[in-house]
Structures are given as structure tokens and as C-alpha cells.
Amino acid sequence: MLRKKPNIKWNKYRGKDVESAPWYHLFQGERINDHHLSLVEKKEAIEKKSKVMDNKSRGRNLMKIKREVMDVLEREMRMCDLAIAQINKKVDPYEKEYGYSTERFLEMFDSGELGDSHTFFKWYAYAKAKNDWQNTKLGLQDLLNSSERVDA
């Protein structure tokens, strides 16, 4: 419950919207606070933005990164590979002992089918750490793929 009525202006707002806003052409750039996109409109906007990003990474508007920075990013990629390999070594015995893949284990653990064994919590921690390293690697790959190496 609010202590007092908030001062919200629901009609036209001062200023103009940016052209990349999905509703820009709907209101000719005017800011209307009380307009809500449907799920379909949101998905279309996301898809349109991802297409723009794909086009940029295909050679147009590549980010220029110094050779030394690219070397650091590539070294971090190798660190991700090493960390994932180490975690796989830790997880393999659990998969063999219980007969589940780590992905299946996570489904069962998250649904509460397995219980609260210390071993399961360790396996869960390794699985989440592996997921974090994989996400980091994907982010680095995206960055490297959308970049161009330049000499200082």
C-alpha cells in the first residue's frame, strides 16, 4: 500500500522516443507512457534486433580490438576450456555411479526427486559451475566473432 498517490503522468511524456523503439512509428516518435506491447510485438522486436546483430557480426560494423586485447580474450577462452575439462573430470564419477547424465541429474534434483544428499549437492555445484564457465565461453566467442583484430 502506498502512503500517497504517486505523481505519474500517463499521457504524452516530454521528449521523443528513439527510432529503435518498437512503437516509434506507431506514435511518430512521441512518448506515450500508457502503451503496452503485446507478447507478439515483443517477440517481433527481439527477433528484429537479433537480425540486426547478426548482420553486424557478418562483417559490417565489426568492433575493432587491439591485438593484445584479442590475445587476452583468446587466453580466457582457453581457461574456460580447461575449467570445463576439470569439472567434467569431477562429474564423470557421479554420472557413472548413479547412471544419469548431469543434465538428467539436474532435472531430477531440481524437481526434488533425489533428496538432499551431500553428494548430490556437490554434483549440483559442479554442474552449475560448468554452466557458468560455458556461458562465459559463449560470451567470449560472441565478442571475438563480432570483433576485428587491429594493430596498435
C-alpha positions as CSV (number, residue, x, y, z in Angstrom):
1,M,0.0,0.0,0.0
2,L,1.3,3.4,-0.9
3,R,1.4,6.3,1.6
4,K,0.4,8.8,-1.0
5,K,-0.7,8.8,-4.6
6,P,2.3,8.7,-6.9
7,N,2.7,11.6,-9.4
8,I,2.7,9.6,-12.7
9,K,1.8,11.3,-16.0
10,W,0.1,8.6,-18.1
11,N,-0.4,10.7,-21.2
12,K,2.2,12.1,-23.5
13,Y,5.6,12.5,-21.9
14,R,8.0,15.2,-22.8
15,G,10.7,14.3,-25.2
16,K,10.9,11.9,-28.2
17,D,11.4,8.2,-28.4
18,V,14.4,6.7,-30.1
19,E,13.9,5.3,-33.6
20,S,14.8,1.8,-32.4
21,A,11.8,1.6,-30.1
22,P,9.3,-0.9,-31.5
23,W,6.4,1.6,-31.0
24,Y,8.3,4.6,-32.6
25,H,6.4,4.6,-35.8
26,L,3.1,3.9,-34.1
27,F,3.2,7.3,-32.3
28,Q,5.5,9.1,-34.7
29,G,8.2,9.3,-32.1
30,E,6.0,10.7,-29.3
31,R,6.4,9.1,-25.8
32,I,3.2,7.6,-24.6
33,N,3.6,6.0,-21.2
34,D,0.4,4.1,-21.2
35,H,1.1,1.9,-24.2
36,H,1.9,-1.8,-23.5
37,L,3.3,-4.1,-26.1
38,S,1.6,-7.5,-26.7
39,L,3.7,-10.6,-26.4
40,V,3.8,-10.9,-30.2
41,E,5.0,-7.4,-30.6
42,K,7.8,-8.0,-28.0
43,K,8.9,-11.2,-29.8
44,E,8.9,-9.4,-33.1
45,A,11.1,-6.6,-31.7
46,I,13.5,-9.2,-30.2
47,E,13.7,-11.1,-33.5
48,K,14.3,-7.8,-35.4
49,K,17.1,-6.8,-33.0
50,S,18.8,-10.2,-33.2
51,K,18.7,-10.0,-37.1
52,V,20.4,-6.6,-36.9
53,M,23.0,-8.0,-34.5
54,D,23.6,-11.0,-36.9
55,N,24.1,-8.6,-39.8
56,K,26.6,-6.6,-37.8
57,S,28.6,-9.7,-36.9
58,R,28.7,-10.8,-40.6
59,G,31.4,-8.3,-41.4
60,R,29.7,-4.9,-41.1
61,N,30.4,-2.7,-38.2
62,L,32.9,-5.1,-36.5
63,M,34.3,-3.9,-33.3
64,K,38.0,-3.1,-33.6
65,I,40.1,-4.6,-30.8
66,K,43.8,-4.3,-30.4
67,R,45.9,-7.4,-30.9
68,E,46.9,-7.6,-27.2
69,V,43.3,-7.5,-26.1
70,M,42.3,-10.2,-28.5
71,D,45.2,-12.3,-27.2
72,V,43.8,-11.9,-23.7
73,L,40.3,-12.9,-24.8
74,E,41.6,-16.0,-26.6
75,R,43.6,-16.9,-23.5
76,E,40.4,-16.6,-21.4
77,M,38.7,-18.9,-23.9
78,R,41.4,-21.5,-23.2
79,M,40.9,-21.0,-19.5
80,C,37.2,-21.7,-19.9
81,D,38.1,-24.9,-21.8
82,L,40.4,-26.0,-19.1
83,A,37.9,-25.3,-16.3
84,I,35.2,-27.2,-18.2
85,A,37.5,-30.2,-18.7
86,Q,38.4,-30.2,-15.0
87,I,34.7,-30.1,-14.0
88,N,34.0,-32.9,-16.4
89,K,36.6,-35.0,-14.6
90,K,34.9,-34.2,-11.3
91,V,31.4,-35.0,-12.7
92,D,32.2,-38.3,-14.5
93,P,32.4,-40.5,-11.4
94,Y,28.9,-39.2,-10.3
95,E,27.5,-40.0,-13.7
96,K,29.0,-43.5,-13.7
97,E,27.9,-44.2,-10.1
98,Y,24.3,-43.1,-10.4
99,G,23.8,-43.8,-14.2
100,Y,22.5,-40.3,-15.0
101,S,23.8,-37.7,-17.3
102,T,24.4,-34.4,-15.5
103,E,21.6,-32.8,-17.4
104,R,19.2,-35.5,-16.3
105,F,20.5,-35.3,-12.7
106,L,19.8,-31.5,-12.7
107,E,16.2,-32.1,-13.8
108,M,15.7,-34.7,-11.1
109,F,17.5,-32.7,-8.4
110,D,15.5,-29.5,-9.3
111,S,12.2,-31.4,-9.2
112,G,13.1,-32.8,-5.7
113,E,13.2,-36.5,-6.8
114,L,16.6,-37.2,-5.4
115,G,16.7,-35.9,-1.9
116,D,19.3,-33.9,0.0
117,S,22.4,-36.0,0.0
118,H,25.8,-34.1,0.4
119,T,27.0,-35.9,-2.8
120,F,24.1,-34.5,-4.8
121,F,24.8,-31.0,-3.6
122,K,28.4,-31.4,-4.7
123,W,27.3,-32.7,-8.1
124,Y,24.8,-29.8,-8.4
125,A,27.6,-27.3,-7.6
126,Y,29.9,-28.8,-10.2
127,A,27.1,-28.7,-12.8
128,K,26.3,-25.1,-12.1
129,A,29.9,-24.1,-12.2
130,K,30.2,-25.9,-15.6
131,N,27.2,-24.0,-16.8
132,D,28.8,-20.7,-15.7
133,W,32.0,-21.5,-17.5
134,Q,30.1,-22.5,-20.6
135,N,28.2,-19.2,-20.6
136,T,31.4,-17.2,-20.1
137,K,32.9,-19.1,-23.1
138,L,29.9,-18.3,-25.2
139,G,30.1,-14.6,-24.3
140,L,33.8,-14.6,-25.2
141,Q,33.1,-16.4,-28.5
142,D,30.4,-13.8,-29.4
143,L,32.7,-11.0,-28.6
144,L,35.6,-12.5,-30.7
145,N,33.3,-13.3,-33.6
146,S,32.0,-9.7,-33.7
147,S,35.5,-8.2,-33.5
148,E,38.3,-7.4,-35.8
149,R,41.9,-7.6,-34.7
150,V,43.8,-4.3,-35.3
151,D,47.4,-3.5,-34.6
152,A,48.1,-0.5,-32.4
